[in-house]
Amino acid sequence: MRKLGFVVTALFLVACQKQDPISAFGTLERDRILITAPVSEMLLTEEVREGSQVTIGQRLLELDSTAQRLKVAKAQAEVQRAEAALQLLQQGSRAEQIAAATARSLQATLRLQDSERALKRARQLRSQRLSSQAELDAAELAVQVAQAQLVDVEQQRQELAAGNRPEAIAQAEFSAESARQSLKSEQKVLADFTVIASREGMLEDLPYHVGERVPQGAVLAVILANDSTYARVYLPQNSLSQFKVGQKVEVFADGIAKAMNGTIRKIASEASFTPYLALHQAERARLMYLCEISLPATLDLPARLPVQVRLQESQHVGD
């Protein structure tokens, strides 16, 4: 009887203890910004240390840019060449070239006139039977050759005087613009060799050390953004009806007496693998759904801090 009395007393004390409210558990999170390497190069310098607060545009790391600087110099030379070719076409022929072409045209005109006089004399001699038919044919051929030469040099003179065709100038303009864009592309790649912070926050991790060769696409720095605080909790399946996107909820954190006001921004449509920390002993066999809750950006709390959202008791009656 004495042992029975002890058992009844123990059960009574347990029943009188205050029970914790049924809750959905999770952690406090921030956006993790991953900054990757644009190319495979050696890490030369580290400007900041892990755990430091960084601002947008702040220098974090520097990669070896020797090879890329050579590419930029080559692209600059190509721009200069293309612009010089364009300028040459736009300016057209020099005055000296046009003057030389005019002189050649005048020479061809004089040769034609001389050939025509020689043909006239040959016809007179032939009519008087003082020359052969072959000499007359030769004089006529000389006139035809002189006429063709005059047309040729005159066309050249007119081409020089008219300048280059618009199509040729347009083609040169396109080539120059293509060279400029290639230069901008190479300069952008060169700028990426200086790794800067893209968000304000805490520099969580620098996976590589100075002197190491970083593979292309590897993560160079990890930043936890200051302006993206949110709670990630796991809702039991039988509590999904209590919540919806856009709903205001209270989030509780360990060591903080006052609840934090949040807004549900996402509820997963499919059940997911659930961490052990998110489950009560009685709930470990149930399906759990990931829920993200936006919190004020001014909260100065560490990431991974355990949090919870209280659930309604009525949803668990009879479970």
C-alpha positions as CSV (number, residue, x, y, z in Angstrom):
1,M,0.0,0.0,0.0
2,R,2.9,2.3,0.8
3,K,4.3,1.9,-2.7
4,L,1.0,2.4,-4.3
5,G,0.7,5.7,-2.5
6,F,4.0,6.9,-3.9
7,V,2.9,6.0,-7.4
8,V,-0.4,7.9,-7.0
9,T,1.5,10.9,-5.7
10,A,4.0,10.9,-8.6
11,L,1.2,10.8,-11.2
12,F,-0.6,13.6,-9.4
13,L,2.5,15.8,-9.5
14,V,3.1,15.1,-13.2
15,A,-0.5,16.0,-14.0
16,C,-0.2,19.3,-12.2
17,Q,3.0,20.3,-14.1
18,K,2.5,23.0,-16.8
19,Q,2.7,21.5,-20.3
20,D,4.5,23.3,-23.1
21,P,2.2,24.5,-25.9
22,I,2.2,22.4,-29.0
23,S,4.4,24.1,-31.5
24,A,6.1,23.9,-34.9
25,F,9.9,24.1,-34.6
26,G,12.6,25.4,-36.9
27,T,15.5,27.8,-37.1
28,L,16.1,31.5,-37.9
29,E,17.7,31.9,-41.3
30,R,19.2,34.6,-43.6
31,D,19.8,34.6,-47.4
32,R,23.1,33.0,-48.1
33,I,24.8,34.8,-51.0
34,L,27.3,32.6,-52.8
35,I,30.0,34.5,-54.8
36,T,31.7,32.2,-57.3
37,A,35.0,32.4,-59.3
38,P,34.6,33.7,-62.9
39,V,37.7,31.7,-64.1
40,S,40.3,29.3,-62.7
41,E,43.0,31.5,-61.3
42,M,45.2,31.9,-58.2
43,L,43.9,33.8,-55.2
44,L,46.2,36.7,-54.6
45,T,44.7,38.7,-51.6
46,E,42.0,38.6,-49.0
47,E,40.7,42.1,-48.0
48,V,38.5,41.1,-45.1
49,R,38.2,38.3,-42.5
50,E,35.5,35.8,-41.9
51,G,32.9,37.0,-39.5
52,S,33.3,40.7,-40.6
53,Q,30.3,42.9,-41.6
54,V,30.6,43.9,-45.3
55,T,28.8,46.5,-47.4
56,I,27.6,46.4,-51.0
57,G,30.6,47.0,-53.3
58,Q,33.3,46.3,-50.7
59,R,36.4,44.5,-52.0
60,L,36.7,41.0,-50.6
61,L,39.2,39.1,-52.7
62,E,41.6,39.6,-55.6
63,L,42.4,36.9,-58.3
64,D,45.5,36.9,-60.5
65,S,44.5,39.0,-63.5
66,T,47.7,38.9,-65.5
67,A,46.4,36.9,-68.4
68,Q,43.1,38.8,-68.5
69,R,44.9,42.1,-68.7
70,L,46.7,40.9,-71.8
71,K,43.3,40.0,-73.4
72,V,42.1,43.5,-72.6
73,A,45.2,45.1,-74.2
74,K,44.6,43.0,-77.3
75,A,41.0,44.0,-77.5
76,Q,42.0,47.7,-77.2
77,A,44.4,47.3,-80.1
78,E,41.7,45.7,-82.2
79,V,39.4,48.7,-81.4
80,Q,42.1,51.1,-82.5
81,R,42.7,49.2,-85.8
82,A,38.9,49.0,-86.6
83,E,38.4,52.7,-85.9
84,A,41.4,53.7,-88.0
85,A,40.0,51.7,-90.9
86,L,36.7,53.4,-90.5
87,Q,38.2,56.8,-90.4
88,L,40.2,56.1,-93.6
89,L,37.0,55.1,-95.4
90,Q,35.1,58.1,-94.1
91,Q,37.7,60.6,-95.1
92,G,37.8,59.2,-98.7
93,S,40.7,59.7,-101.1
94,R,43.4,62.3,-100.6
95,A,43.6,65.3,-102.9
96,E,46.9,64.0,-104.2
97,Q,45.3,60.8,-105.4
98,I,42.5,62.7,-107.1
99,A,45.0,65.0,-108.8
100,A,47.1,62.0,-110.1
101,A,44.0,60.4,-111.5
102,T,43.0,63.6,-113.2
103,A,46.5,63.8,-114.8
104,R,46.2,60.2,-116.1
105,S,42.8,61.0,-117.5
106,L,44.3,64.0,-119.4
107,Q,47.1,61.8,-120.7
108,A,44.6,59.3,-122.0
109,T,42.7,62.0,-123.7
110,L,45.8,63.3,-125.5
111,R,46.7,59.8,-126.6
112,L,43.2,59.3,-128.0
113,Q,43.4,62.6,-129.9
114,D,46.8,61.7,-131.3
115,S,45.5,58.3,-132.4
116,E,42.5,59.9,-134.1
117,R,44.8,62.2,-136.1
118,A,46.9,59.2,-137.1
119,L,43.8,57.4,-138.2
120,K,42.8,60.3,-140.3
121,R,46.2,60.4,-142.1
122,A,46.0,56.7,-142.6
123,R,42.7,56.9,-144.3
124,Q,43.9,59.7,-146.7
125,L,47.0,57.7,-147.6
126,R,44.9,54.6,-148.2
127,S,42.5,56.5,-150.4
128,Q,45.5,57.6,-152.5
129,R,46.8,54.0,-152.5
130,L,50.0,55.2,-150.8
131,S,49.6,52.8,-147.8
132,S,48.4,49.2,-147.2
133,Q,45.2,48.1,-145.7
134,A,47.2,46.7,-142.7
135,E,48.4,50.1,-141.8
136,L,44.9,51.5,-141.8
137,D,43.7,48.6,-139.6
138,A,46.5,49.3,-137.2
139,A,45.5,52.9,-136.9
140,E,41.9,52.1,-136.3
141,L,42.9,49.6,-133.5
142,A,45.1,52.2,-131.9
143,V,42.1,54.6,-131.6
144,Q,40.0,51.8,-130.1
145,V,42.7,51.1,-127.5
146,A,43.1,54.8,-126.6
147,Q,39.3,55.1,-126.2
148,A,39.2,52.1,-123.8
149,Q,42.2,53.5,-121.8
150,L,40.4,56.9,-121.5
151,V,37.2,55.3,-120.1
152,D,39.2,53.2,-117.6
153,V,41.2,56.1,-116.1
154,E,38.2,58.4,-116.1
155,Q,36.2,55.8,-114.1
156,Q,39.0,55.6,-111.6
157,R,39.1,59.4,-111.3
158,Q,35.4,59.6,-110.7
159,E,35.6,56.8,-108.1
160,L,38.2,58.6,-106.2
161,A,36.3,61.9,-106.4
162,A,33.0,60.3,-105.2
163,G,34.6,58.7,-102.2
164,N,33.9,55.2,-100.7
165,R,30.6,53.5,-101.0
166,P,28.1,53.8,-98.1
167,E,28.0,50.0,-97.8
168,A,31.7,49.8,-97.3
169,I,31.6,52.6,-94.6
170,A,28.7,50.8,-92.9
171,Q,30.6,47.6,-92.8
172,A,33.6,49.3,-91.3
173,E,31.3,50.9,-88.7
174,F,29.9,47.5,-87.7
175,S,33.4,46.1,-87.4
176,A,34.4,49.0,-85.1
177,E,31.3,48.5,-82.9
178,S,31.9,44.8,-82.7
179,A,35.5,45.5,-81.5
180,R,34.2,48.0,-78.9
181,Q,31.7,45.5,-77.5
182,S,34.4,42.8,-77.3
183,L,36.6,45.2,-75.4
184,K,33.7,45.9,-72.9
185,S,33.3,42.1,-72.5
186,E,36.9,41.6,-71.7
187,Q,36.9,44.6,-69.3
188,K,33.9,43.2,-67.5
189,V,35.7,39.9,-67.0
190,L,38.7,41.8,-65.7
191,A,36.6,43.6,-63.2
192,D,35.2,40.3,-62.0
193,F,38.7,39.3,-60.9
194,T,38.2,41.8,-58.0
195,V,35.5,40.0,-55.9
196,I,33.1,42.5,-54.2
197,A,30.2,42.1,-51.8
198,S,26.9,42.0,-53.7
199,R,24.8,42.3,-50.5
200,E,25.2,43.9,-47.1
201,G,25.7,41.3,-44.4
202,M,28.2,39.1,-42.5
203,L,31.0,37.3,-44.3
204,E,30.3,33.8,-43.2
205,D,32.9,31.8,-45.0
206,L,36.0,32.1,-47.3
207,P,36.6,28.6,-48.4
208,Y,40.0,29.2,-50.2
209,H,43.3,30.7,-48.9
210,V,45.8,33.1,-50.5
211,G,48.0,31.2,-52.9
212,E,45.5,28.5,-53.9
213,R,44.3,28.1,-57.4
214,V,40.5,28.4,-57.4
215,P,38.5,26.3,-59.9
216,Q,36.1,28.1,-62.2
217,G,32.6,28.3,-60.6
218,A,33.9,27.5,-57.1
219,V,32.4,29.4,-54.2
220,L,34.9,32.2,-53.2
221,A,32.8,33.8,-50.4
222,V,29.5,33.3,-48.5
223,I,27.6,36.3,-47.2
224,L,24.6,36.1,-44.8
225,A,22.5,39.1,-45.9
226,N,21.4,41.4,-43.1
227,D,18.1,42.4,-44.7
228,S,16.6,38.9,-45.3
229,T,15.8,37.5,-41.8
230,Y,13.2,34.8,-41.9
231,A,12.1,31.7,-39.9
232,R,12.0,28.2,-41.4
233,V,9.7,25.9,-39.5
234,Y,8.1,22.6,-40.1
235,L,4.3,22.3,-39.9
236,P,2.6,19.0,-39.1
237,Q,0.2,17.8,-41.7
238,N,-2.8,18.0,-39.4
239,S,-1.9,21.7,-38.7
240,L,-1.7,22.9,-42.3
241,S,-5.3,24.2,-42.2
242,Q,-4.3,26.8,-39.6
243,F,-2.0,28.6,-41.8
244,K,-1.9,30.3,-45.3
245,V,0.4,32.5,-47.2
246,G,0.2,36.1,-46.1
247,Q,-1.0,35.3,-42.6
248,K,0.5,37.1,-39.6
249,V,2.0,34.8,-37.0
250,E,4.1,35.1,-33.8
251,V,7.5,33.5,-33.8
252,F,9.2,32.7,-30.5
253,A,13.0,32.2,-30.1
254,D,15.0,30.7,-27.3
255,G,16.2,33.3,-24.9
256,I,13.8,36.1,-26.1
257,A,10.7,36.7,-24.0
258,K,8.8,38.8,-26.5
259,A,7.3,37.2,-29.6
260,M,8.5,38.4,-33.1
261,N,5.8,39.3,-35.6
262,G,6.1,37.6,-38.9
263,T,4.3,37.0,-42.2
264,I,4.1,33.6,-43.9
265,R,5.6,33.8,-47.3
266,K,5.7,30.2,-48.4
267,I,4.2,26.8,-47.5
268,A,5.6,23.8,-49.3
269,S,3.0,21.9,-51.3
270,E,4.8,18.5,-50.7
271,A,6.1,16.9,-47.5
272,S,9.9,17.0,-47.1
273,F,12.6,15.3,-45.0
274,T,12.2,16.8,-41.5
275,P,15.1,17.4,-39.2
276,Y,14.9,15.8,-35.8
277,L,14.7,19.2,-34.0
278,A,11.4,20.0,-35.7
279,L,9.5,17.1,-34.2
280,H,7.9,16.2,-30.9
281,Q,8.2,12.6,-29.8
282,A,4.5,12.1,-30.6
283,E,4.8,13.7,-34.1
284,R,7.9,11.9,-35.5
285,A,5.7,9.6,-37.6
286,R,3.7,12.4,-39.2
287,L,4.3,14.2,-42.5
288,M,5.9,17.7,-42.1
289,Y,5.7,20.7,-44.5
290,L,8.3,23.4,-44.7
291,C,7.0,26.9,-44.0
292,E,9.0,30.2,-44.4
293,I,8.0,33.2,-42.4
294,S,9.4,36.7,-43.2
295,L,10.6,38.6,-40.1
296,P,11.6,42.3,-39.7
297,A,14.9,43.1,-41.4
298,T,16.0,45.0,-38.3
299,L,16.3,41.9,-36.1
300,D,19.9,41.5,-34.9
301,L,19.8,37.8,-34.2
302,P,22.2,35.0,-35.2
303,A,21.3,32.6,-38.0
304,R,20.4,29.0,-37.0
305,L,18.8,30.2,-33.7
306,P,16.0,27.7,-32.8
307,V,12.5,29.2,-33.2
308,Q,8.9,27.9,-32.9
309,V,5.4,28.8,-33.9
310,R,2.6,27.7,-31.6
311,L,-0.2,25.5,-32.9
312,Q,-3.8,25.3,-31.9
313,E,-4.5,22.6,-29.3
314,S,-7.7,21.5,-30.9
315,Q,-5.9,20.2,-33.9
316,H,-4.2,17.5,-31.8
317,V,-7.2,16.2,-29.8
318,G,-7.7,12.5,-30.4
319,D,-4.3,12.1,-32.1
